[in-house]
Each structure stands twice: as C-alpha cells, then as structure tokens.
Amino acid sequence: MSPPRPARLRTRRAVNICCAVWLKGNPLARDTSSEPGTVITLPTGAVCFGPFRFDLANVALSQGDTPIHLPLHALGVLEYLARRPGSLVSNEELLEAVWANIHVNEDALTQAVSLIRQALGDDPETPSYIATVAKLGYRFVAEISVGVRTEARKAQRPRASATS
C-alpha cells in the first residue's frame, strides 16, 4: 500500500484537472463580433479590455508588460465571461464551466470574482468590467477587442530591404 499523497500534491492535481477541462472547451473557431450572446474564441490570440490583455494561449492576464497573477479558477471565470460580453451568465453555468467535476458552492465563484475585481481594480458598485446581477449571475460589461499575440504580429511585418 502506498503512503497517502501530501495535500499539496492533491491540490495541484485538482487544479491541473480543472485547467485541462477548462482549456478543453476552447474550440478552434474564430468569431470576433461583440454582440451580446456571442462567444468569442481565439485559442492562439488574446482578448483585450481596458488596459488589460488576456492571452488565451498562455492563460495569462497582464496590464501592459506587467503580469497579473490570479488562481486558475479566477482566470477561468474571467475567460468565460470575457468570451460572452454583454451576456448574463448564470452562477450555475459558471460553476459548471469552470469547476466542471469538482463540487464547490457559490462561495467559490464569489471569491473568484472578488479576486478578479481586486486584480482589475473594479468596483462592484460601479463596475467597469464585471457586473453582478443579484441572485442570477454575472455580466462582462467592458468593451473588448480581439487581438493576436505580439510575437505573431512582429512575424507578419515585412522586413525592409537592405538593397538600394
């Protein structure tokens, strides 16, 4: 019989499973419209809003060149909402999408949204990014744009010819 795994390893495995489930749901389709109800999917690009950039390929949030560190579940909530700008997303839908096969209650979602708001400097009373719809869910209210990673843009630029 093998000894029980330390709690640290069990937690890391749960987070990795969650991240894999969350990333698995990203289809390879591309839809850049921002009408309510539209799902924006760009697996190798980024969703930009305000001064922030969410790199989908690297699951990384940044403000300019400064990375913003958030737990994977909070990043999952942010990504799910940002891909549905203007749409009301129910608490149940968010819990199912981000936590999939892990049993958690709505407090986990509330905590994740609180961490996101703190990182973005968003005020729940006058939201710029995530609005709460009491007892129903959340809505991503910021204007977004869809962009490609900086490295891809640099690679696409034609180089100036050195010949005269």
TORPA-4810 file (N, C-alpha, C, O; in nm, 3 decimals):
<nodes>
NODE_1_0.085_-0.117_0.000_0.000_0.000_0.000_0.089_0.124_0.000_0.183_0.134_0.079_M
NODE_2_0.058_0.217_-0.090_0.140_0.337_-0.099_0.094_0.439_0.006_-0.023_0.443_0.043_S
NODE_3_0.188_0.520_0.053_0.152_0.622_0.153_0.062_0.728_0.090_0.068_0.750_-0.031_P
NODE_4_-0.022_0.794_0.172_-0.108_0.899_0.116_-0.024_1.014_0.062_0.080_1.048_0.117_P
NODE_5_-0.073_1.073_-0.046_0.000_1.186_-0.106_-0.019_1.309_-0.020_-0.124_1.329_0.040_R
NODE_6_0.084_1.392_-0.014_0.071_1.518_0.061_-0.042_1.603_0.002_-0.071_1.595_-0.117_P
NODE_7_-0.103_1.685_0.086_-0.215_1.770_0.043_-0.173_1.862_-0.072_-0.254_1.890_-0.160_A
NODE_8_-0.049_1.909_-0.072_0.000_1.997_-0.176_-0.012_1.931_-0.313_-0.052_1.996_-0.410_R
NODE_9_0.023_1.803_-0.323_0.016_1.731_-0.450_-0.128_1.706_-0.491_-0.161_1.717_-0.609_L
NODE_10_-0.214_1.672_-0.394_-0.355_1.650_-0.427_-0.416_1.779_-0.482_-0.493_1.774_-0.578_R
NODE_11_-0.385_1.893_-0.423_-0.439_2.021_-0.467_-0.389_2.053_-0.607_-0.468_2.095_-0.692_T
NODE_12_-0.259_2.035_-0.633_-0.203_2.064_-0.764_-0.271_1.979_-0.870_-0.301_2.028_-0.979_R
NODE_13_-0.297_1.851_-0.840_-0.363_1.763_-0.936_-0.504_1.812_-0.965_-0.546_1.812_-1.081_R
NODE_14_-0.577_1.855_-0.862_-0.713_1.906_-0.882_-0.711_2.031_-0.969_-0.797_2.046_-1.056_A
NODE_15_-0.616_2.120_-0.948_-0.606_2.241_-1.028_-0.571_2.205_-1.172_-0.627_2.263_-1.264_V
NODE_16_-0.478_2.111_-1.193_-0.441_2.070_-1.327_-0.559_2.008_-1.401_-0.577_2.034_-1.519_N
NODE_17_-0.638_1.926_-1.332_-0.756_1.866_-1.395_-0.854_1.976_-1.434_-0.908_1.976_-1.545_I
NODE_18_-0.876_2.070_-1.343_-0.968_2.180_-1.371_-0.919_2.259_-1.492_-0.999_2.291_-1.580_C
NODE_19_-0.792_2.291_-1.497_-0.737_2.369_-1.606_-0.752_2.294_-1.737_-0.785_2.355_-1.839_C
NODE_20_-0.729_2.163_-1.737_-0.743_2.083_-1.858_-0.887_2.082_-1.906_-0.913_2.093_-2.026_A
NODE_21_-0.981_2.069_-1.814_-1.123_2.071_-1.851_-1.160_2.207_-1.907_-1.230_2.217_-2.008_V
NODE_22_-1.112_2.313_-1.843_-1.141_2.449_-1.884_-1.083_2.477_-2.023_-1.151_2.534_-2.108_W
NODE_23_-0.959_2.438_-2.047_-0.895_2.463_-2.175_-0.953_2.376_-2.286_-0.955_2.417_-2.402_L
NODE_24_-0.999_2.256_-2.252_-1.054_2.163_-2.350_-1.176_2.222_-2.420_-1.204_2.187_-2.535_K
NODE_25_-1.249_2.311_-2.352_-1.370_2.369_-2.409_-1.345_2.480_-2.509_-1.441_2.540_-2.557_G
NODE_26_-1.221_2.511_-2.542_-1.191_2.619_-2.636_-1.185_2.566_-2.779_-1.084_2.510_-2.820_N
NODE_27_-1.293_2.583_-2.856_-1.291_2.535_-2.994_-1.197_2.619_-3.080_-1.153_2.726_-3.038_P
NODE_28_-1.168_2.571_-3.198_-1.075_2.641_-3.286_-1.144_2.742_-3.376_-1.082_2.796_-3.468_L
NODE_29_-1.272_2.769_-3.352_-1.346_2.866_-3.433_-1.304_3.007_-3.396_-1.248_3.031_-3.289_A
NODE_30_-1.332_3.100_-3.486_-1.298_3.240_-3.460_-1.419_3.326_-3.491_-1.467_3.327_-3.605_R
NODE_31_-1.468_3.397_-3.393_-1.581_3.488_-3.410_-1.545_3.616_-3.336_-1.535_3.616_-3.214_D
NODE_32_-1.526_3.725_-3.409_-1.478_3.847_-3.346_-1.588_3.949_-3.320_-1.559_4.060_-3.276_T
NODE_33_-1.713_3.914_-3.344_-1.820_4.010_-3.314_-1.838_4.019_-3.163_-1.806_3.925_-3.090_S
NODE_34_-1.890_4.132_-3.117_-1.904_4.150_-2.973_-2.050_4.176_-2.933_-2.075_4.247_-2.837_S
NODE_35_-2.145_4.119_-3.007_-2.285_4.131_-2.971_-2.313_4.044_-2.850_-2.249_3.940_-2.833_E
NODE_36_-2.409_4.085_-2.765_-2.444_4.000_-2.651_-2.483_3.861_-2.699_-2.553_3.846_-2.799_P
NODE_37_-2.438_3.762_-2.627_-2.469_3.624_-2.662_-2.365_3.559_-2.751_-2.368_3.438_-2.770_G
NODE_38_-2.274_3.637_-2.805_-2.170_3.585_-2.892_-2.057_3.528_-2.808_-2.015_3.589_-2.710_T
NODE_39_-2.008_3.413_-2.847_-1.892_3.354_-2.780_-1.771_3.383_-2.867_-1.767_3.346_-2.984_V
NODE_40_-1.674_3.448_-2.808_-1.552_3.482_-2.881_-1.447_3.377_-2.850_-1.410_3.358_-2.734_I
NODE_41_-1.400_3.309_-2.950_-1.299_3.207_-2.928_-1.181_3.232_-3.020_-1.196_3.244_-3.142_T
NODE_42_-1.064_3.238_-2.961_-0.941_3.261_-3.034_-0.829_3.191_-2.959_-0.761_3.256_-2.879_L
NODE_43_-0.807_3.062_-2.982_-0.715_2.986_-2.898_-0.571_3.033_-2.900_-0.497_3.004_-2.806_P
NODE_44_-0.528_3.105_-3.003_-0.388_3.149_-3.005_-0.377_3.300_-2.994_-0.270_3.356_-3.018_T
NODE_45_-0.485_3.367_-2.959_-0.483_3.512_-2.952_-0.508_3.564_-2.813_-0.475_3.499_-2.713_G
NODE_46_-0.567_3.682_-2.808_-0.591_3.746_-2.680_-0.721_3.823_-2.685_-0.765_3.869_-2.790_A
NODE_47_-0.781_3.837_-2.569_-0.896_3.924_-2.552_-0.844_4.045_-2.476_-0.785_4.030_-2.369_V
NODE_48_-0.867_4.164_-2.530_-0.819_4.287_-2.468_-0.937_4.370_-2.421_-1.038_4.382_-2.491_C
NODE_49_-0.925_4.426_-2.302_-1.029_4.513_-2.248_-0.962_4.614_-2.156_-0.878_4.579_-2.073_F
NODE_50_-1.001_4.742_-2.172_-0.935_4.847_-2.096_-0.785_4.836_-2.117_-0.739_4.814_-2.230_G
NODE_51_-0.707_4.851_-2.010_-0.562_4.838_-2.023_-0.514_4.693_-2.011_-0.394_4.667_-2.005_P
NODE_52_-0.607_4.599_-2.006_-0.573_4.459_-1.979_-0.574_4.374_-2.105_-0.644_4.403_-2.202_F
NODE_53_-0.495_4.268_-2.099_-0.485_4.172_-2.209_-0.486_4.032_-2.149_-0.405_4.000_-2.062_R
NODE_54_-0.578_3.949_-2.197_-0.585_3.811_-2.151_-0.538_3.722_-2.264_-0.608_3.705_-2.364_F
NODE_55_-0.419_3.666_-2.250_-0.358_3.580_-2.350_-0.414_3.439_-2.333_-0.384_3.372_-2.235_D
NODE_56_-0.495_3.395_-2.428_-0.563_3.267_-2.419_-0.467_3.149_-2.435_-0.483_3.046_-2.371_L
NODE_57_-0.368_3.166_-2.520_-0.273_3.056_-2.544_-0.190_3.025_-2.420_-0.159_2.909_-2.392_A
NODE_58_-0.154_3.128_-2.346_-0.069_3.110_-2.228_-0.146_3.120_-2.096_-0.086_3.111_-1.989_N
NODE_59_-0.277_3.139_-2.104_-0.362_3.156_-1.986_-0.297_3.257_-1.892_-0.267_3.228_-1.776_V
NODE_60_-0.277_3.378_-1.946_-0.208_3.482_-1.870_-0.277_3.616_-1.886_-0.314_3.655_-1.996_A
NODE_61_-0.294_3.684_-1.775_-0.352_3.818_-1.773_-0.240_3.917_-1.748_-0.153_3.894_-1.665_L
NODE_62_-0.244_4.030_-1.820_-0.141_4.131_-1.799_-0.200_4.270_-1.819_-0.304_4.288_-1.882_S
NODE_63_-0.130_4.366_-1.763_-0.160_4.507_-1.785_-0.032_4.567_-1.839_0.065_4.586_-1.766_Q
NODE_64_-0.033_4.596_-1.967_0.091_4.635_-2.034_0.188_4.518_-2.032_0.154_4.408_-2.075_G
NODE_65_0.308_4.542_-1.981_0.408_4.434_-1.970_0.407_4.369_-1.832_0.488_4.281_-1.804_D
NODE_66_0.317_4.413_-1.745_0.313_4.362_-1.609_0.214_4.246_-1.596_0.094_4.265_-1.616_T
NODE_67_0.263_4.127_-1.563_0.171_4.014_-1.545_0.086_4.032_-1.420_0.132_4.086_-1.320_P
NODE_68_-0.038_3.987_-1.427_-0.128_3.990_-1.313_-0.155_3.845_-1.276_-0.209_3.768_-1.355_I
NODE_69_-0.117_3.809_-1.155_-0.128_3.670_-1.112_-0.262_3.646_-1.044_-0.299_3.714_-0.949_H
NODE_70_-0.333_3.546_-1.096_-0.461_3.504_-1.040_-0.464_3.352_-1.038_-0.400_3.288_-1.122_L
NODE_71_-0.538_3.293_-0.945_-0.554_3.147_-0.945_-0.623_3.102_-1.075_-0.696_3.179_-1.137_P
NODE_72_-0.601_2.977_-1.113_-0.658_2.925_-1.238_-0.810_2.936_-1.242_-0.867_2.965_-1.347_L
NODE_73_-0.875_2.913_-1.130_-1.021_2.921_-1.130_-1.067_3.065_-1.158_-1.165_3.085_-1.231_H
NODE_74_-0.999_3.162_-1.103_-1.035_3.302_-1.129_-1.010_3.335_-1.276_-1.092_3.404_-1.339_A
NODE_75_-0.899_3.288_-1.332_-0.873_3.309_-1.475_-0.979_3.241_-1.560_-1.020_3.294_-1.663_L
NODE_76_-1.025_3.124_-1.516_-1.131_3.054_-1.587_-1.260_3.133_-1.589_-1.328_3.140_-1.692_G
NODE_77_-1.295_3.192_-1.476_-1.416_3.274_-1.468_-1.402_3.396_-1.559_-1.494_3.428_-1.634_V
NODE_78_-1.288_3.463_-1.553_-1.264_3.581_-1.636_-1.274_3.546_-1.783_-1.339_3.617_-1.860_L
NODE_79_-1.211_3.438_-1.823_-1.215_3.397_-1.964_-1.357_3.365_-2.008_-1.400_3.408_-2.115_E
NODE_80_-1.430_3.291_-1.927_-1.567_3.252_-1.962_-1.655_3.375_-1.979_-1.734_3.382_-2.074_Y
NODE_81_-1.642_3.471_-1.890_-1.723_3.593_-1.900_-1.678_3.680_-2.018_-1.762_3.734_-2.091_L
NODE_82_-1.548_3.694_-2.038_-1.497_3.781_-2.144_-1.533_3.728_-2.282_-1.543_3.806_-2.377_A
NODE_83_-1.552_3.599_-2.295_-1.592_3.541_-2.423_-1.741_3.558_-2.450_-1.790_3.525_-2.558_R
NODE_84_-1.813_3.611_-2.352_-1.958_3.633_-2.365_-1.992_3.777_-2.326_-2.073_3.798_-2.236_R
NODE_85_-1.931_3.875_-2.391_-1.951_4.014_-2.350_-2.097_4.056_-2.359_-2.165_4.029_-2.457_P
NODE_86_-2.143_4.123_-2.254_-2.279_4.174_-2.251_-2.385_4.071_-2.214_-2.499_4.108_-2.188_G
NODE_87_-2.349_3.944_-2.211_-2.446_3.839_-2.180_-2.449_3.809_-2.031_-2.345_3.806_-1.966_S
NODE_88_-2.567_3.785_-1.980_-2.581_3.739_-1.842_-2.542_3.592_-1.838_-2.598_3.510_-1.911_L
NODE_89_-2.446_3.560_-1.754_-2.402_3.421_-1.736_-2.443_3.381_-1.596_-2.402_3.444_-1.498_V
NODE_90_-2.523_3.276_-1.586_-2.574_3.235_-1.455_-2.463_3.177_-1.367_-2.361_3.129_-1.416_S
NODE_91_-2.486_3.184_-1.237_-2.392_3.126_-1.142_-2.372_2.977_-1.172_-2.260_2.928_-1.170_N
NODE_92_-2.481_2.907_-1.200_-2.474_2.763_-1.227_-2.389_2.734_-1.351_-2.309_2.641_-1.350_E
NODE_93_-2.407_2.814_-1.456_-2.330_2.795_-1.579_-2.181_2.815_-1.553_-2.098_2.738_-1.601_E
NODE_94_-2.147_2.920_-1.478_-2.007_2.945_-1.445_-1.947_2.833_-1.361_-1.835_2.789_-1.387_L
NODE_95_-2.021_2.789_-1.262_-1.972_2.680_-1.177_-1.947_2.554_-1.259_-1.844_2.488_-1.242_L
NODE_96_-2.039_2.521_-1.347_-2.024_2.401_-1.431_-1.908_2.415_-1.529_-1.832_2.321_-1.550_E
NODE_97_-1.896_2.533_-1.589_-1.792_2.554_-1.690_-1.652_2.556_-1.631_-1.559_2.498_-1.687_A
NODE_98_-1.635_2.623_-1.517_-1.501_2.643_-1.462_-1.461_2.532_-1.366_-1.345_2.489_-1.366_V
NODE_99_-1.554_2.485_-1.284_-1.520_2.383_-1.185_-1.561_2.244_-1.229_-1.533_2.147_-1.159_W
NODE_100_-1.627_2.231_-1.342_-1.669_2.104_-1.405_-1.704_1.993_-1.306_-1.815_1.989_-1.255_A
NODE_101_-1.613_1.904_-1.279_-1.640_1.786_-1.197_-1.596_1.801_-1.052_-1.584_1.702_-0.980_N
NODE_102_-1.573_1.923_-1.010_-1.532_1.948_-0.872_-1.650_2.010_-0.799_-1.704_2.112_-0.843_I
NODE_103_-1.690_1.951_-0.689_-1.806_2.001_-0.615_-1.765_2.123_-0.531_-1.686_2.111_-0.437_H
NODE_104_-1.820_2.238_-0.567_-1.799_2.362_-0.490_-1.933_2.434_-0.482_-2.024_2.405_-0.560_V
NODE_105_-1.945_2.526_-0.388_-2.068_2.604_-0.380_-2.043_2.743_-0.439_-1.933_2.773_-0.486_N
NODE_106_-2.145_2.827_-0.436_-2.135_2.959_-0.498_-2.034_3.050_-0.428_-1.993_3.151_-0.485_E
NODE_107_-1.993_3.015_-0.307_-1.891_3.095_-0.239_-1.759_3.092_-0.316_-1.686_3.192_-0.319_D
NODE_108_-1.728_2.980_-0.379_-1.606_2.969_-0.459_-1.612_3.066_-0.578_-1.513_3.130_-0.611_A
NODE_109_-1.727_3.075_-0.639_-1.746_3.168_-0.751_-1.738_3.313_-0.704_-1.673_3.396_-0.767_L
NODE_110_-1.803_3.342_-0.593_-1.799_3.477_-0.536_-1.655_3.517_-0.505_-1.614_3.630_-0.533_T
NODE_111_-1.578_3.425_-0.448_-1.438_3.451_-0.415_-1.356_3.475_-0.542_-1.273_3.565_-0.546_Q
NODE_112_-1.379_3.395_-0.647_-1.307_3.411_-0.772_-1.336_3.547_-0.834_-1.244_3.615_-0.880_A
NODE_113_-1.463_3.588_-0.836_-1.500_3.718_-0.892_-1.439_3.830_-0.808_-1.395_3.932_-0.863_V
NODE_114_-1.436_3.813_-0.678_-1.375_3.913_-0.590_-1.226_3.929_-0.621_-1.175_4.041_-0.625_S
NODE_115_-1.156_3.817_-0.642_-1.014_3.823_-0.677_-0.991_3.893_-0.811_-0.897_3.970_-0.827_L
NODE_116_-1.079_3.864_-0.907_-1.068_3.928_-1.039_-1.088_4.079_-1.024_-1.010_4.158_-1.077_I
NODE_117_-1.193_4.117_-0.952_-1.221_4.260_-0.934_-1.105_4.331_-0.865_-1.068_4.443_-0.901_R
NODE_118_-1.049_4.265_-0.766_-0.936_4.323_-0.694_-0.817_4.342_-0.788_-0.752_4.447_-0.787_Q
NODE_119_-0.789_4.242_-0.870_-0.676_4.249_-0.963_-0.697_4.355_-1.071_-0.601_4.420_-1.114_A
NODE_120_-0.822_4.373_-1.115_-0.852_4.470_-1.220_-0.881_4.610_-1.166_-0.891_4.705_-1.243_L
NODE_121_-0.894_4.621_-1.033_-0.930_4.749_-0.973_-1.075_4.786_-1.003_-1.108_4.904_-1.016_G
NODE_122_-1.161_4.686_-1.014_-1.301_4.706_-1.048_-1.385_4.722_-0.922_-1.366_4.650_-0.824_D
NODE_123_-1.477_4.817_-0.923_-1.566_4.843_-0.810_-1.700_4.775_-0.837_-1.764_4.805_-0.938_D
NODE_124_-1.745_4.685_-0.749_-1.873_4.616_-0.773_-1.994_4.710_-0.774_-2.097_4.677_-0.833_P
NODE_125_-1.982_4.825_-0.710_-2.093_4.921_-0.708_-2.106_4.995_-0.842_-2.217_5.023_-0.887_E
NODE_126_-1.994_5.026_-0.904_-1.992_5.091_-1.036_-1.894_5.013_-1.124_-1.782_5.059_-1.149_T
NODE_127_-1.936_4.896_-1.172_-1.841_4.807_-1.242_-1.798_4.859_-1.379_-1.878_4.913_-1.455_P
NODE_128_-1.672_4.840_-1.407_-1.617_4.870_-1.539_-1.594_4.742_-1.618_-1.586_4.745_-1.741_S
NODE_129_-1.585_4.629_-1.549_-1.554_4.503_-1.615_-1.657_4.394_-1.588_-1.709_4.334_-1.683_Y
NODE_130_-1.688_4.367_-1.462_-1.781_4.259_-1.428_-1.893_4.314_-1.341_-1.870_4.366_-1.232_I
NODE_131_-2.015_4.301_-1.392_-2.132_4.345_-1.316_-2.202_4.224_-1.255_-2.212_4.119_-1.318_A
NODE_132_-2.248_4.240_-1.133_-2.325_4.136_-1.066_-2.472_4.159_-1.093_-2.521_4.271_-1.080_T
NODE_133_-2.543_4.054_-1.132_-2.688_4.059_-1.145_-2.739_3.975_-1.028_-2.731_3.852_-1.029_V
NODE_134_-2.792_4.045_-0.927_-2.827_3.982_-0.799_-2.903_3.851_-0.816_-3.004_3.843_-0.887_A
NODE_135_-2.852_3.748_-0.748_-2.910_3.614_-0.741_-2.918_3.542_-0.874_-2.971_3.431_-0.881_K
NODE_136_-2.865_3.602_-0.981_-2.870_3.538_-1.112_-2.732_3.502_-1.167_-2.711_3.390_-1.211_L
NODE_137_-2.639_3.597_-1.164_-2.508_3.568_-1.220_-2.426_3.693_-1.241_-2.435_3.790_-1.165_G
NODE_138_-2.346_3.690_-1.348_-2.253_3.799_-1.377_-2.258_3.833_-1.525_-2.298_3.752_-1.609_Y
NODE_139_-2.216_3.956_-1.555_-2.213_4.003_-1.693_-2.081_4.076_-1.713_-2.042_4.160_-1.631_R
NODE_140_-2.011_4.045_-1.824_-1.889_4.118_-1.859_-1.932_4.243_-1.933_-1.990_4.233_-2.042_F
NODE_141_-1.905_4.361_-1.876_-1.959_4.486_-1.930_-1.856_4.573_-2.002_-1.893_4.675_-2.060_V
NODE_142_-1.732_4.535_-2.000_-1.628_4.616_-2.066_-1.632_4.595_-2.216_-1.672_4.489_-2.265_A
NODE_143_-1.590_4.699_-2.289_-1.575_4.684_-2.433_-1.449_4.602_-2.458_-1.344_4.626_-2.397_E
NODE_144_-1.461_4.505_-2.545_-1.345_4.420_-2.570_-1.302_4.427_-2.715_-1.379_4.465_-2.803_I
NODE_145_-1.178_4.389_-2.737_-1.128_4.371_-2.872_-1.051_4.241_-2.874_-1.001_4.195_-2.772_S
NODE_146_-1.044_4.183_-2.990_-0.974_4.056_-3.004_-0.847_4.083_-3.080_-0.850_4.142_-3.188_V
NODE_147_-0.734_4.041_-3.024_-0.606_4.066_-3.088_-0.522_3.941_-3.095_-0.552_3.841_-3.029_G
NODE_148_-0.418_3.946_-3.174_-0.325_3.835_-3.181_-0.205_3.867_-3.096_-0.180_3.983_-3.064_V
NODE_149_-0.130_3.765_-3.061_-0.013_3.786_-2.977_0.089_3.874_-3.046_0.100_3.873_-3.169_R
NODE_150_0.162_3.951_-2.969_0.262_4.044_-3.021_0.363_3.972_-3.109_0.402_4.025_-3.214_T
NODE_151_0.407_3.853_-3.069_0.507_3.780_-3.148_0.454_3.750_-3.287_0.528_3.758_-3.385_E
NODE_152_0.325_3.716_-3.297_0.266_3.683_-3.427_0.260_3.808_-3.514_0.287_3.800_-3.634_A
NODE_153_0.227_3.924_-3.456_0.223_4.048_-3.533_0.362_4.085_-3.584_0.376_4.127_-3.698_R
NODE_154_0.464_4.069_-3.501_0.600_4.101_-3.542_0.643_4.011_-3.657_0.710_4.055_-3.750_K
NODE_155_0.605_3.884_-3.649_0.644_3.788_-3.753_0.577_3.819_-3.886_0.631_3.785_-3.991_A
NODE_156_0.459_3.883_-3.884_0.386_3.911_-4.007_0.432_4.039_-4.075_0.400_4.061_-4.192_Q
NODE_157_0.508_4.126_-4.005_0.552_4.251_-4.064_0.659_4.223_-4.170_0.751_4.145_-4.147_R
NODE_158_0.646_4.286_-4.286_0.752_4.269_-4.388_0.878_4.343_-4.344_0.871_4.453_-4.289_P
NODE_159_0.989_4.282_-4.368_1.116_4.345_-4.333_1.159_4.439_-4.446_1.138_4.412_-4.565_R
NODE_160_1.218_4.549_-4.406_1.268_4.644_-4.506_1.388_4.585_-4.577_1.474_4.523_-4.514_A
NODE_161_1.393_4.605_-4.703_1.503_4.552_-4.783_1.628_4.637_-4.764_1.621_4.760_-4.760_S
NODE_162_1.743_4.572_-4.751_1.869_4.645_-4.730_1.934_4.681_-4.861_2.036_4.750_-4.863_A
NODE_163_1.875_4.636_-4.973_1.936_4.667_-5.103_1.889_4.802_-5.154_1.776_4.842_-5.129_T
NODE_164_1.978_4.873_-5.226_1.941_5.004_-5.283_1.960_5.005_-5.430_1.935_5.107_-5.494_S
</nodes>
